[in-house]
Amino acid sequence: MYMINRTSADRKCKLRRAILIFVLFTLGTIRIGGNSHFFEMMFVENSDYPGGPAVWFFEHYNAPGNAVSTVTFVIGDIITSTIVVSSTYT
């Protein structure tokens, strides 16, 4: 919140940072939902899979829930790095 409430930051910069923070919270929510769905499939729905959850994980690594959570993690990481670098130079 310090980065948003700085007195030297203009209104446009404050708005841009607030939007980025909102996007990060949204991406985090999507990631948690994707991971929860993926782990529910692994441990609850397919608990009797031959070889256990580890074998199921390796065979279903490209499931949509896992892919969505990985993509949102990468996008969120890029946005977070952008915020850190831009706050260094502004």
Backbone as a ProteinNet text record, in pm:
[ID]
protein_1_A
[PRIMARY]
MYMINRTSADRKCKLRRAILIFVLFTLGTIRIGGNSHFFEMMFVENSDYPGGPAVWFFEHYNAPGNAVSTVTFVIGDIITSTIVVSSTYT
[TERTIARY]
82.3	0	86.5	210	297.7	319.7	332	358.8	239.8	120.7	2.5	-14.9	16.7	-11.4	104.8	211.1	322.8	275.2	326.4	283.1	342.2	458.7	520.6	461.5	386.6	326.2	204.3	194.3	79.4	-41.1	-154.4	-280.8	-276.1	-213.6	-206	-124.6	-16.1	67.5	-7.5	-80.4	-159	-265.8	-331.9	-436.5	-376.6	-263.9	-199.3	-159.8	-104	-65.1	-186.6	-293	-415.1	-473.5	-470.2	-520.4	-433.3	-302.4	-213.1	-235.4	-257.9	-283.9	-415.6	-517.9	-645.5	-627.8	-550.5	-525.5	-450.9	-354.9	-281.8	-373.3	-463.1	-557.2	-650	-691.3	-776.6	-702.5	-578.2	-499	-472.2	-448.6	-427.4	-550.6	-667	-792	-813.2	-786.2	-799.3	-701.5	-580.1	-478.5	-519.1	-568.7	-612.1	-727.5	-820.4	-931.2	-885.1	-792	-738.6	-663.9	-580.7	-508.9	-603.9	-705.2	-801.5	-874.9	-915	-983.8	-890.6	-766.5	-670.7	-642.3	-621.5	-594.6	-718	-836.8	-959.4	-968.9	-937.1	-937.4	-834.1	-718	-610.4	-639.5	-681.4	-692.9	-833.2	-937.3	-1073.4	-1137	-1141.5	-1213	-1137.4	-1005.7	-925.6	-835.1	-888.9	-806.3	-764.4	-837.8	-803	-726.4	-659.8	-583.6	-464.4	-437.3	-323.8	-191	-118.3	9.3	-0.8	-122.9	-143.3	-146.6	-153.8	-164.7	-42.1	75.5	195.8	190.5	147.9	136.1	25.4	-86.1	-194.8	-147.2	-68.8	-18.3	67.1	158.2	245	168.8	62.4	-15.2	-115.4	-154.6	-253.4	-195.9	-68.3	-3.1	-60.8	-105.4	-158.1	-310.1	-367.2	-511.2	-542.6	-663.7	-697.3	-680.5	-715	-699.9	-555.8	-467.4	-325.7	-268.2	-310	-260	-302.8	-426.7	-475.1	-397.7	-374.2	-302	-156.6	-94.8	42.5	50	-43.4	-44.4	-68.9	-162.1	-187.9	-69.2	4	124.2	229.2	250	351.3	312.1	186.7	141.5	153.5	114.7	127.5	271.8	361.4	502.5	558.6	518.2	562.7	512.2	386.7	331	401.4	427.7	496.1	636.8	708.6	842.7	836.1	734	717.1	693.3	614.2	588.2	716.1	795.2	918.4	1015.9	1033	1126	1076.3	946.3	895.2	900	882.4	891	1035.4	1128.9	1269.4	1306.2	1249.9	1287.1	1189.4	1083.8	990.9	992.9
-119.5	0	125.6	114.8	231	283.4	190	232	308.9	279.8	349.2	484.9	494.1	615.1	713	689.8	784.6	920.8	1025.8	1160.2	1203.5	1149.5	1192.1	1122.8	1018.4	946.6	1023.2	1039.7	1110.6	1017.3	1074.9	999.3	885.4	907.2	803.9	683.7	710.5	602.8	525.2	596.4	530.1	439.3	488.6	409.7	285.8	301.3	188	81	121.7	23.9	-42.5	31.4	-27.3	-131.6	-102.2	-198.9	-324	-306.7	-423	-508.6	-445.2	-521.2	-597.1	-533.6	-601.3	-722	-705	-816	-928.4	-894	-997.4	-1076.2	-1008	-1079.5	-1169	-1121.2	-1202.5	-1326.1	-1307.7	-1422.3	-1520.8	-1469.1	-1557.2	-1639.6	-1577.6	-1650.1	-1759.5	-1728.5	-1829.3	-1942.8	-1910.2	-2013.4	-2105.8	-2048.6	-2130.8	-2221.4	-2167.9	-2249.8	-2363.3	-2335.4	-2440.2	-2547.4	-2504.8	-2602.6	-2685.4	-2621	-2694.5	-2799.9	-2762.1	-2858	-2973.7	-2941.7	-3044.5	-3140.6	-3086.6	-3173.3	-3251.6	-3194.3	-3269.2	-3389.2	-3367.6	-3480	-3585	-3541.1	-3634.2	-3715.4	-3648.6	-3716.4	-3767.2	-3702.3	-3741	-3828.5	-3777.5	-3849.5	-3973.7	-3969.1	-4081.1	-4136.8	-4151.8	-4197.5	-4343.6	-4421.7	-4562.6	-4588.7	-4487.6	-4501	-4593.4	-4686.9	-4778.7	-4703.3	-4717.6	-4648.9	-4527	-4486.1	-4374.4	-4238.7	-4134.2	-3999	-3954.3	-4003.8	-3962.4	-4009.2	-4131.8	-4184.2	-4110.1	-4085.1	-4010.4	-3871.2	-3806.2	-3671.9	-3671.6	-3766.6	-3770.4	-3804.9	-3883.8	-3919.8	-3812.1	-3725.6	-3621.3	-3481.5	-3465.1	-3337.1	-3224.3	-3255.8	-3152.2	-3136.7	-3169.4	-3150	-3000	-2963	-2819.9	-2741.7	-2800.7	-2729.9	-2697.5	-2790.5	-2767.3	-2669.4	-2677.7	-2585.5	-2441.8	-2424.6	-2290.2	-2232.6	-2312.2	-2260.1	-2229	-2306	-2277.6	-2149.4	-2131.3	-2010.6	-1886.4	-1893.2	-1776.9	-1747.5	-1851.5	-1828.2	-1753.5	-1794.7	-1729.8	-1585	-1560.4	-1423.9	-1337.7	-1391.3	-1317.8	-1288.5	-1381.6	-1360	-1249.9	-1246.2	-1139.7	-1004.2	-997.7	-871.5	-827.6	-921.6	-888.6	-836.4	-899.9	-852.6	-714.9	-689.3	-558.5	-450.8	-482.9	-386.8	-355.5	-457	-434.8	-349.4	-381.4	-305.2	-162.6	-145.1	-10.3	74.1	12.8	90.3	129.5	55.9	90.6	216.2	231	341.1	456.5	451.8	564.6	631.6
0	0	0	47.4	48.3	-92.4	-189.6	-326.4	-384.7	-340.1	-391.8	-323.6	-195.7	-118.6	-109.8	-182.9	-180.8	-228.4	-167.5	-205.4	-338.7	-376.6	-501.5	-624.1	-603.3	-716.3	-766.4	-895.3	-951.3	-960.4	-996.8	-999.9	-1101.1	-1214.9	-1317.5	-1268.3	-1198.8	-1146	-1036.8	-952.6	-847.9	-908.3	-1011.8	-1076.2	-1142.6	-1208.6	-1275.1	-1172.7	-1061.1	-958.5	-894.9	-875.2	-818.3	-913.4	-1043.3	-1141.7	-1142.1	-1136.5	-1133.8	-1009.7	-896.9	-774.1	-785.3	-842.1	-863.7	-955.6	-1062.4	-1154.8	-1084	-998.4	-924.7	-831.3	-761.6	-675.3	-757.1	-873.3	-959.6	-1009.1	-1054.6	-1099.7	-985.9	-867.1	-751.9	-718.8	-730.4	-705.7	-809	-935.6	-1041.4	-1018.7	-977.4	-952.9	-837.9	-731.2	-617.7	-658.8	-739.5	-787.6	-876.8	-967.3	-1054.8	-978.1	-881.7	-799.9	-714.6	-658.3	-575.8	-658.1	-779.2	-865.6	-903.1	-935.5	-974.7	-858.8	-738.8	-623.8	-581	-602.4	-574.8	-668.9	-796.8	-890.5	-850.3	-802	-770.8	-643.8	-538.2	-409.1	-376.2	-427.6	-391	-498.3	-622	-727	-775	-773.7	-822.7	-713.1	-594.2	-481.9	-495.2	-573.3	-589.8	-719.6	-772.1	-896	-872.7	-963.5	-943.6	-941	-833.6	-816.9	-728.5	-697.4	-606.6	-675.7	-593.8	-648.1	-729.7	-695.3	-769.1	-914.2	-936.5	-1073.1	-1147.7	-1079.9	-1142.9	-1183.1	-1097.3	-1127	-1253.3	-1265.4	-1382.9	-1511	-1499.5	-1617.4	-1657.9	-1565.1	-1593.8	-1570.5	-1594.5	-1568.1	-1653.5	-1775.7	-1863.8	-1853.3	-1739.4	-1716.7	-1717.4	-1759.1	-1769.1	-1639.3	-1526.4	-1398.8	-1367.7	-1394.3	-1369.9	-1470.9	-1595.1	-1697.7	-1667.5	-1625.7	-1592.6	-1475.1	-1372.4	-1256.7	-1291.3	-1379.5	-1419.7	-1502.4	-1593.9	-1676.9	-1591.8	-1498.8	-1413	-1323.1	-1280.3	-1200.4	-1281.5	-1406	-1490.2	-1519.3	-1552.7	-1579.4	-1453.8	-1340	-1214.4	-1179.1	-1207.1	-1181	-1270.1	-1395	-1486	-1437.7	-1395.9	-1347	-1219.6	-1129.6	-1005.3	-1032.7	-1122.6	-1157.9	-1221.8	-1301.7	-1363.6	-1257.4	-1157.2	-1049.4	-974.2	-943.6	-869.3	-948.8	-1077.2	-1159.6	-1180.6	-1205.2	-1228.7	-1101.2	-985.2	-861.3	-830	-884.2	-864.9	-943.2	-1061.3	-1149	-1150.7	-1070.4	-1066.1	-931.4
[MASK]
++++++++++++++++++++++++++++++++++++++++++++++++++++++++++++++++++++++++++++++++++++++++++

